[in-house]
Amino acid sequence: MRHKNLILFLFLLFFLALSFPVFAAENSHQGAHEHINLGEILSLYSILPFVGILLSIALFPLFAPEFWHHHFGKVSAFWAIVIAVPLLIAYKGVALHSFLHIILADYIPFIILLWGLFTISGGILLKGSLVGTPKVNTIMIIIGTALASWMGTTGAAMLLIRPFLRANNYRKNRAFMVV
């Protein structure tokens, strides 16, 4: 157990060290009322936490499924901290403003939109006797693609997910089909 904890600690320490170029980013010309776009200032190294979470999502379920099942929230929080803490230390109020803007102006409205679409689509019932064969599934995906260009990807997904799940209900392993 100690060996696993040591490896995990070294892994986390390595990726935390990747975030230190944020500290070295130029911080000059920061007036009290001057708007700074962090995306224009940060170096290419600042994408490493994003790459890290993408690789974590892709590889942990394959190579460490039990660890991922129990600790995926902690891994996600780790990657958020790896980028957030150095940015908050280096850019203080500008970074805090950016984080709050992302959460309040982008994330929360998107979640409310998804909630509303889920609620609305819950009242829409598409009946049929579809059987989830590869041909039927492909046709449903093509219909979903056409609908997505008209009503958006989220709306099309919310409209077709229940018929898709009902059509494939007989399958033993069907969770991968939705992903």
N, C-alpha and C positions, 0 to 999 in steps of 0.2 A: 504494500500500500504506500509506503514511503517513497518507493521508487517511482510510482505513478504520479504522486504529488510533486516530486522533484522535476520530473519531465514536464508536467503541466506548468509548473512555476517557471521553468526555463523557457518554455514555449511562449508564455504570456510576457515574460521579461523581454524576449527577443522582439516581439511585435510592439511592445511599448517603446522600445528603443527606436523603432522605425518612425515614431511620431515626433521625435526630437527636431527634425528639420523645421517644423512649424515654429519652434522657438527661435530659430535663426532667421526666419523670414524678416524682411525689412519692415520696420515699424515707424519709419519717419513720416513727417508731414501729416500727423494725425491731429487735426484741429478739433475743437470741441463740437463744431457744427458741420464739419466736413464729412460727406458721405464716402465711405470706403467700401468697395466691392471686394470681399475676401476672395472671391473666385478669380479675380485678376491678379491678386498679390501672391497667393499661395503657390508653392513650388509643386512640381510634378509628384514629389514624395507624398503629398497630402492625399493622393488617391489610394495609397496602400491600405488604409483601414477598410475602404470600400471593397477593394480586391480581396482583402482578408475575410470579410463577412460573406462575400460571394463564394469564395473557396470553402469556407466553413459550411455554408448551406449545401454546397455540392458534395463535399468530401466526407464530412463527419458522419452523415447517415450511412455512407458506404463502408468506411473504415473503423468507425467507433460508434455503432448504432445505439448501444446501451448508454454510453456517455452522452451522446447527442439527445437521446430521448429524455434524459433526466436533467440536462444542463443547457439546453439550447437557449433558454432565456438569459442565462449567465454569460454564455458566449456572445450573444447579441449585445448585452450590456457592456461587456468588455470592449467590443469593437467601438461602441458609441463613446465610451470613456477614453479610449485611445486617441480619438480625434477631438473630442469635446474639451477635455481638461487642458491639453496644450493650447488649443485655440483660445479658451477662456483666459488662460494665464497670459498669453502673448498679446491678444487683441481686446481683452476685457469687455467693455461695453458694446463694442462693435460686434463681437462674436455673440454676446448674450442677445443683442437685438436680432441678429440673424437667426439664432436658434428659436427665439420666441416667435419670430415671423414665420418660420417654417412650421412650427407646431400650431400656432393660432390661425394663420392665414392659409396654410396648405393642408396640413395633416388632418386637423379636426373637421374642416368642411368636407374633405374627401371621405372620411369615415361616416359623416352624417349622410352624404350622398349614397354611399353603399348601403347604409341602414335603410334609407328611404326606398332605394331600388329593391332591396330584398323584401321589404314590407309590401311594396306594390306588386312585385312579381309573385309574392306568396298568394295573392288573390287571383292570379291568372292561371287557369288550368287548361293545359293543352292535352286533350285526350287522343288516344290512338292505341293501336295494338302493335307497336313497334317492338321488334326483337333486335337486340344489340349485336347484330352480325357486323363484321368489318365493313361490308358494303353500306349498311344502314348508318353506322357510325360515321363513315366518310361523308355520306350525304348530309348528315346532321351538321358536321363540321363545315361543309360548303355552305349550307343554309346559314349557319352562324356567322361565317365570314361575310356573306352578303348582308345580313342584318347588321353586322358590326359597322359596315361602311355607312349605313343609314341611321342607326340609332346609337352607335358607339359600342365599344368592346364590352364595357361593363354591363350595359343594358342587354346586349345580345346574350352574354354569358348568364345573366340572371334569368332571362326568359327561357333559355334552353337547358339549363342545368337539371331541372327536375325531370323533364321528359327523357333526357339523356340517362340520368340515374335509374329511372323506372325501366327503360329499355334494356339496360345492362344489369338489372337486379339479379338475374339468374347466375351471373358469373361469380366464381369463388373469389378471385382476386380482381377487384374493380377499382380500388382506390387510385391506382396509378393512372387510370384513364382520365381522371379529372385533372390531375396535375399536368 
